[in-house]
């Protein structure tokens, strides 16, 4: 034991004595609270996927094509004091600065500024607030950063590399203007409205004013039919600044200069507009909710110990307000929801947790609905999330793949990637938001770790909490005697069997569970796209993936309202909105 301690101490001394280090200074008049992210790229490196951003801050990602990153927590550092990156600093993909070969690099750093939140339960947490950018540290207004610097790194040198973050990411263009007025001046202003809604439930939880954004697409003829009341369809998705990002609604055809994917998107956006105003689509209110928060660009639309009561805020506060303001029918038979990926999980969770409030979900490529298949991790039976071991060998657990099966990321490096972006679950990335939503609060007030981000060890006590509260397959199985009768005709799933994140595996498990139900036997429908990646929505086989997504609304809205009409209670308003 003593020898091990001596060896560990010797290693730490050697690491601290390791040659060249990097010192980053943030000019500031107040003590610094936040997280420094330093990115090292090769001069010829470009953003993976062929995108144009060439600055290092845009080149850090979870695939094997990533630039190199290092992360450092800063808690009350005095102004002008350097933040140090050395051999002890956690890195990704290389685990340490000691592993970085000598050579010429382009280096850039961003300081993600944290604010203190005083929660109603007494927790005081330092977290990155969303500033309207959808929780992107490399674009967040107010974050200090520096211009890319070309330099030579030499592990044998003891001369520190010094950087100063003398720039500040500017405010997002147009954010100084009220989004309600932006919507009012848009070409689709007759149909598109924006509501900035203060949630009393969220404000109480977070100890400060908290808002939900709501884009509302009104049916054609809304003003001309003042006595009509309409069904409500909730579209679930990640944060987007405008309605047109997740669901293009374009009142003019694409210009002659449009090309490639942009042209296709504009063509289908214009077709959606044409169908909406020509009466081809049913007359419904289409609602898209913005719910970025201090942990992610999306809340997952459920009540959570760490993220807050977003399920209650959306369903008990916002939706009644929207229906009252825009003449919604305001009854469960006349509501439906749909979404893909994060929105897919939200759509099925919303239907399960609020079974009487909704009359159907069309769920595509949902995030893990069964924690036996937490992407590729079996939280219940695996002891480690990063590797599986045989008698003599071990194999890494894959996380991301191409449709042909080629692995592009493993779970271990992905967790280290998020740890570099923020400790205590503050990376504002995928694994951390699942942990924030599904976990209880940990001893330090931050989300309890289900997976140690550096070792992969799985905490089975936290898994048990997840199982009882958010494993949707487990909840359906447990509560089927009461849930089953309320979900007849309401559950519809689609996922590609080549899903990039292996999300199809959990859907198959959910299907097996539902097929075993009795009294009633589940009538949920499932469609699998052979070889299709994330995010397949079940469209015709001849469609490209882009066409598949861009026609989704036209395909599901008629199915939703048809089911509503079939199941409407006696005396329900099934006529005023059908003109």
N, C-alpha and C positions, 0 to 999 in steps of 0.2 A: 504493500500500500504506500509506504514511504517512498520507495523507488519510483512508483508511478507518479507521485506528487512532484518529485525532483525532475522527472522527465518532462512532465507537463509545464513546470516552471521554466525549464531550460528552453522548451519550444516557444513559450511566450516571449522570453527574453530575446531569442533569436529572431522572432517575428518583429519585435519592436526595434531591433537593431538592424533590420533589413534596410538596404540602401535607400534608393530614391523614394520619396513620398511626395504627395500632392497636398498643398495647402490652399484652401479656398476661403476668401474673405467676402463677407456680405456687408457693404456699407449700410449702416442702419443706426438710427438714434435711439432705438429701444432694444431690450434683450430679445434674442431670436428664439422663436419656438417653431419647430417644423422639421423638415427632413430634406437633406441635401442628396441630390441624385447627380452623379458625375458619369458622363458617357464618353467612352473612348471608341473611336472608329478608325478604320483604315482610310487613307486618303481617297481610294478609288471606290469605297463602299457607297452604295445607294440604298434607299429604303427598299426593303424586301417587298416583292409584289409589283415592282416597276413603278411605284408612285414617285412623284416629283421631289418630295421633301428630301433634301440632302443634308440638313443639319443633323449632327449626332443625336440631339434630343428627340428626333423623330425616328431613330434607327434602333431603339431598344424595344425588343418584343420577345414573345415566348417561344418562337421557333428557333431552329438551329442556325438560321440566317441572321440572328441578332448581332448588334454591336455589343461591346462590353460595358457593363455598368457596375457602379459601386454606390452604396447607400449609407448615410450616416444620420442618426437621430440627433437633433439639437434641441436642448431644453434649457432655455434661459441663458444662452451664451451672450456674453457682453459684446456690444458693438465693436467691430474692428478686430475681434479675436479670430484667428484662423480656424477653420474646420479641417481636420486632418484625415486624409485617406492614406493608409499605409498597409502593411502586410496583414494586419489584424482585421481590416475592414472587409465585411462580407461582400463578395462580388458575384456576378453572373454574366455570361456562362462560366468563365474562369472563376474559381472560388476565392482567389486572392490576388492582390497586386503582385505578389511574389511569383505568380505563374505567368505574368504578362511578359512576353519576349521583348528584348531590346528592339527598338525600331522607331520609325516615324509614324505619328498618329495625328488625328484631329480630335481635339478634346473640347467638351462643352459641359457646363453644369447648370442646373436649375435648382433653386431653393423653393420647395413647396411649403408655403406659409400655413401654419396651423392657427386656429383660434380656440379659445377655451369655451366649452359648452357646459353649462351648469344644469344638469338634468334634474327633473322633478324628484327623482328618487335619491338625490344627494350626491350622485356621481359628478365629478368635475373632470372632464376629458378634453385632451388636446387633439383636435381633428381638423382635417382639411375641408373647409366649407366649399360647397359648389358656388361658383361665381358666374353661372350662366353658360359655362362651356361644356357641361356634362361630365364633370370630374376627369379632366385630362390635365395632369400636372404640367405637361410640356406646353400647354396652351392657356393655362389658368391666368386670368387677368390679375395683376399685382404681384405675381411671382418674380423675384429677381433671377436674372440669368446673365450669361455673357455670350459674346459672339464666338463662333468656333475658332479655336486656336490650333495652329499647326505647331507641333513640337516633337522633340526627340526624347524618348524615354530610355533610360539606361539603368537597369537594376543594380549595376555596380556603383552608381553615383550616389553620393551622400548629399548632393545639393538639391534642396527641395524645389519642386515645380510650384510656382505661385500663380494663382488665378484670382481675379476680382470680378464679382458679379455686378457690373456697372450698368446693366440694362434692366428694365422692368417690362414684363409682358403687358401690352396695352389692353385697354377695354375692348370687348368685342364690338365690332362695328354695328351701330344701331341700338345697342343696349341702353343708351341714354334716352331712348325714345320709348314711350309706353307701348308695349306689344299690342294692347287693345287698339291703339291708333294705327300701328303698323298693319294690323289685320284689316282695319277699316279702309285703308288706302290701297289694299291689294286688289289685283284684277278680279279675284273671286270674292270680293267683300260682300256680295249679295248672299252668299252661302256660307262663307267662312267667318267665324267669330272666335275671339280669344278671351278667356276669362282667367284672371289672376285671383285665386281664391285663398284667403287666409283660413287655415285649419286651426280651430281652437284645440282640438285633440293633440295635434302635432306640436303646436306652440307650447302647450302645457308640458308635454313630455320633454321637449328639447330646451325649455327655459328661455326661449326667444321666439319672435314671430317667425312662423314657418308657413310657406305657401305652396299650393299646387297650381300648376299651369294646366289649362284645359283648352284644347283646340276643338271646336264644335263645327261640324259640317251639317248645315241645315238642308232639309229636303227642298227641292225645287217647288215653288208655289207656296212656301211657308207664309209669306206676307199676304198673298192673295186668298189664303184660306184660314182666316183668323179663328175659326171654330174647330179646326182640325187638331187632333192630338196624336202623337207619333210614338212608335216603339223606339227603344234606345239600343244601339249596338256599341259596345265598348271595345275599341281596338287597343291591344296591349303591345307595348314595344319599349325599347330603350329610349333614353332621352334624345330628342331632336328639337332643335330650336323652333322649327316651323312644322305645320301640318304636312307640307309637301315633301318633307324628307322621307318619312316612313310610307306615305301613301300619296303619290303625285296626283294633284288635282289641278290641271293646267287648262286655262280657258282659251289658249291659242295653240295652233299646231306648231310643231318644231320648225325653227328657221331652216332655210335651205342649207346653211352652213353646218348644221348639226351632223355629227358623225358617230359611228360606233355605238357603244353602250349608252352614251348620253342621248343619242337620237332615239334609240329604242325606248328608253325611259320616258322621254318627252312624248313619243307617239302614244304609248299606253296611258300616260297621264292625261293626255288630251282625249283619248277614247273613254277613259273613266268619266271625265267631265261631260262628254257628249251623252253617255248612257245615263248619268245622274240627272241631267236636265231634260232628257227626252222621255222620261217615264219608263225607260227600259228596266231600271232598277227600282226596287220597292222604296216607298217614301218612309225613310227612317232618319233619326238623328244619329250621326256617327260621331263618337266621342273618343278623342285621344288625350290621355292624361300624362303630363310631365311630372315626375316625382323623384328627381335627383335629390340626393341627401348626402350627409357627410361621409358615408361609406362607399357610395357607388353612384352611377348615373340613374339608377332605378331602385325602387324599394322592394320589389317582388309583390307588392300590393297585398301584403298580409300584416297582421299584427306581430311584432317582434320585440323581444326583450332589449335588443340593442338598437335596432333601426327605428323602432317606434310603431305607433298604431296606424300604419298606413292603410291596412284593410278597412278599419273603422272610418278613417278620415275620408277615404274615397267612396265607400259604400253608404255610410250613414250621414256624411256631411255634403260632399261634393255632388254626388249623383242626384240626391233630392233637390239640391239647388239648381242644377242644370235642367232637370225635368220641369221644375216649377217655372224657371225663366223662359224655357224654350218649348213649353207645352208638350212635355213628354207624358205618356199615359201613366207612368209612375207605378206600374204593377209588375210583379215578377214574371208573369206569362209573356209580357211585352218587352223583355230585355234578353239580350244574348251577348256573348263575348267571343273574341278570337284573337290569336296572336301566335308568334313563332319564336322559338329559342327561349330567351328570358320571358318574352311575352307569351310563349306557349305554356311555360310553367305557371305563369300568372293566370292565364285563362282557365286552366283546369283547376288550379287551387281556388280561384274565385268561385267557380261553379260548385266545388266541394264544400268550401267553408261557408258559402252563402247559397245553399241549394234552393231555397224558396225565392231568392231574389233574381234568379236567372233561369232562362228557358232554353239553354243550349250553349255549348262551347265547341268551337272548331279549333283544335289545338294542333300545332305543327312543331315538329322537332323540339319538344320541350326539354328544358334542363332536367336533371335527374329526378324522375318521379318514383324511383325505387332505389334505396341506398345500398342494395346489393350490387347495384351498377351505378356507382357514383363516378360518372364517366367510366373509367376502366377499373376502379377500385371497389372492392367488396368491403364496405365499412364494418360489416358484421363478422366476417370470417378472416379477412386479412389482418395481420398484426402490424404490417408496415405498408404505407401507401406508396412507397417508391420502388420496392423490389419484392419479388417472390423468390423464395429459396427452395431448392431441392436438396437431396442428401449431400451433393458436392458442388452444386452450381447455384447461381442466382441470376435472375433476369430482370431488367428494369421494366416497370409498368408504363406502357405507352399512354400518352394523353391526347395527342392530335395526329391526324393522318390525312393523306390525300385519298380520294375515292378509290384509287387502285390499291390501297392498303399501305402505301409507303408512309412510315412514321416520320413525323417532322418535329415532334416534341415528346418528352417523357415527363412523368408527374414530378419527379424530384427537381429537375431544373426549373419547371414551371413554378413550383413553390418557392424556390430560391429567388427566381425573378421577381415574384411579388414581395418577398422579404426585402429585397434591395429597394423596391419602390416605397415600402413603408412597413414598419414593425407593428406589432399589436393589432394586426388585421387592418392596417390603414393604407394598403396599397391602392385602394379603389379599383381593384381588379377582380377577376371572376371567382377564384377560390376563396378570396377573403370576403366577398359579399355573401356567398353561400354561408360561410361561417358566421358572419354578422347576423344574417337573417335567422338561421336555424339554431344557433347556440344560445344558451343562457349567458348572462354576464359572468365573466371570470373574476377571480379574486382581485385583480388589479382594476376592475371596472370595465375593461375592454372585452370583446367577445371571447368566450372560453375556447381555447384551441381544440379543435377536433383532430387535427394533424399537426405534429410538430413540423414547422416549415423547413427545418434544417436536417432533421433526422428521419422524418416520415413516420414516427411512432404514432399510432392511433389511440386516442383516449376513449375507451369503451364507455365510460360514464357519460361523456358528452354525446356519444353515439346513441345511447339509450334515450337521452332527451330528444335528439333529432327524430328517432323512431316514433316516439309518442306524439310529437307535435307537427312534423313536416314530411315524414315519409308518406307520400300520397297513396301508394299501394297499401301500406300497412293501415292507414286510416280508413280507406275504403273497405278493406277486409274486416277490420274491427267493428266499424259502424254500419256495415251493409244492411242489417235489419231495419235501421231507420233511414239511412241514406238511399238505399237501393230504390225504393218506390218513388223517391223525389228526383231521381236521375234518369228515369226511363225516357229514352228518345233524345237525351241531351248530350251524350258524350261521343265526340268524333275526333279521331286522331290520324295524323299523317306524319311520316318520318322517312328519310332516306336510309336504306340499309348500308350505305357507305358514309353515314354521318361523320363529319370531320372530328367530332368529339365523342364518338361511340355512344351517342345518346339514344340510338335505336335499341340498345341492349335493355335499358330500363323500360322502354315502351313495350318490348316483347314480354318482359316479366309482368308488367301491368296487365297486358292482354290475357296472359295465362291465369292471373288471379281473377280477373273479371269473368273469364269463361267458366270458372269453377263456382260462380255464385249461384244461389238458389233463393227463391221467394223474395224478389223476383230474380230470374236469370237475366244478367246484364245484356242489353241490346247495343252496347257500345260498338262503334264501327272503327276499323283500323285499315289504313292503306300504307303499304311500304313501297318505296321507290327503289328498285334494284340498282345498286351502284350509285345512287344519288347522294350528294353531300349535304351538308348543312347549308341552307334550311329549306328542305323540300316541303311543299304545301299540298301535295296530292293532285297536281294539275295533269292535264292530258300528256300522254307519253311523248308526243311530238314537240312539246314546248321545251325551250331552253330553260335553265334554272332562272334566268332573269325574267323571262316571260311568265314562268310559273309563279313568281312572287308578284309581278305587276298585274296579274289578272285575278288575284285571290279574292278581292272584295266582290268583283262581279260574279264569282263562282259561289261564294258562300252566303251573300246577303239574301238572294231568293230562297235558298234552303232554310235560312233562319226564319224568315217571315212565313213561309209555308207551314213550318212546324208551329209557329205561334198561332196561326189561324186554326190549325187542327186541334190545338189544346186550349184555346181561349175559353174561359169560364162563361157560363150563361150571363148574358147582359153586358159582356165586355164590348168595348169600342173597337170593332173590327171594320168599320166603314169610313169614318171621317178622314182617315189618312190614305184611303184608296181612291184617288181621284185621277 
